[in-house]
Amino acid sequence: MLLLFNGIGAVYGGLSLITGPDGSSIGLALKWLKHSPFHNYMLPGIVLFLCNGLLSFFVFYKLMRNDRYYPLLVMAQGVILTGWIVIEMVLMKTIHFFHIILGATGVLLFFGGYVLKRLVNKNHNGIK
């Protein structure tokens, strides 16, 4: 469910930033980019859409198909989301409630993937 939560939010947010790079469609002020290398939200929107949106759906698909590497992909998505949030907070020089929620989601994805990896290894290789 965390992958879908992240994917849906990131696709919506990314598309909103791509189509409205001034951020106004989702309540983001351009002043929050003051300390960043960006002049508008177009490039962050593209990265958000691809790396947190579409990639989350891809990882969810792999999980549903019980792909051999899905636990590692879940862990990687957790790292990507957590990294995104940390970088966003540093560049914006602010912490918002959504940063906490999405940061926690990233951490939960990482540790959830780790637990899944341990379970998959245990089931395939006997008890370790």
C-alpha positions in Angstrom: 0.0 0.0 0.0 2.9 2.3 0.7 4.1 2.0 -2.9 0.7 2.9 -4.2 0.4 5.8 -1.8 3.8 7.1 -2.9 3.1 6.4 -6.6 -0.3 8.1 -6.8 0.9 11.2 -4.9 4.1 11.5 -6.9 2.3 11.1 -10.3 -0.3 13.7 -9.3 2.3 16.1 -7.8 4.8 15.5 -10.7 2.2 16.1 -13.4 0.9 19.2 -11.5 4.5 20.6 -11.4 5.2 19.8 -15.1 2.0 21.4 -16.3 2.2 24.3 -13.9 5.9 24.9 -13.2 5.1 27.9 -11.0 3.7 25.5 -8.4 0.5 27.4 -7.8 -1.7 24.5 -8.8 -0.7 22.6 -5.7 0.1 25.5 -3.5 3.9 25.7 -3.8 5.4 29.2 -3.8 8.4 29.9 -6.1 10.1 31.5 -3.1 10.8 28.0 -1.7 13.2 27.5 -4.6 15.3 30.5 -3.6 18.1 28.4 -2.2 18.0 25.8 -4.9 19.4 25.6 -8.4 15.9 25.7 -9.9 14.0 28.7 -11.1 10.7 26.8 -11.4 9.3 23.4 -10.5 9.5 21.8 -14.0 12.6 19.7 -13.5 11.7 18.7 -10.0 8.3 17.7 -11.3 9.8 15.5 -14.0 12.1 13.8 -11.5 9.2 13.4 -9.0 6.9 11.9 -11.7 9.5 9.4 -12.9 11.5 8.4 -9.8 8.8 8.4 -7.1 5.7 8.0 -9.3 6.3 5.7 -12.2 9.0 3.8 -10.4 6.7 3.1 -7.4 4.2 1.6 -9.8 6.9 -0.5 -11.4 8.1 -1.8 -8.0 4.5 -2.5 -7.0 4.1 -4.5 -10.3 7.3 -6.5 -9.5 6.0 -7.2 -6.0 2.6 -8.4 -7.3 4.4 -10.7 -9.8 6.6 -12.0 -7.0 9.7 -11.1 -9.0 12.9 -12.5 -7.5 14.3 -9.0 -6.8 11.2 -7.3 -5.5 12.4 -6.9 -1.9 15.5 -5.1 -3.1 13.4 -2.9 -5.4 11.1 -2.0 -2.4 14.2 -1.1 -0.4 15.6 1.0 -3.3 12.3 2.9 -3.6 12.4 3.6 0.1 15.9 5.1 -0.3 14.9 7.1 -3.3 11.8 8.5 -1.5 13.8 9.3 1.7 16.6 10.9 -0.3 14.1 13.0 -2.3 12.5 14.3 1.0 15.8 15.0 2.6 17.1 16.9 -0.4 13.8 18.8 -0.7 14.0 19.9 2.9 17.6 21.0 2.6 16.9 23.0 -0.6 13.7 24.5 0.6 15.2 25.2 4.1 11.8 24.2 5.6 10.1 21.2 7.1 6.4 20.6 6.3 4.0 18.1 7.7 4.1 16.2 4.4 7.9 15.9 4.7 7.4 13.9 7.9 4.7 11.7 6.4 6.6 11.0 3.2 10.0 10.6 5.0 8.4 8.0 7.3 6.9 6.3 4.2 10.4 6.0 2.7 11.8 4.6 5.9 9.0 2.1 6.2 9.5 1.1 2.5 13.2 0.5 3.2 12.6 -1.6 6.3 9.6 -3.4 4.8 11.8 -4.4 1.8 14.5 -5.6 4.2 12.0 -7.7 6.1 10.7 -9.1 2.9 14.2 -9.9 1.7 14.9 -11.8 4.9 11.6 -13.8 4.6 12.3 -14.6 0.9 15.8 -15.8 1.7 14.6 -17.8 4.7 11.9 -19.5 2.5 14.3 -20.2 -0.4 17.4 -21.2 1.5 16.2 -22.6 4.8 16.6 -20.9 8.1 19.7 -18.7 8.4 
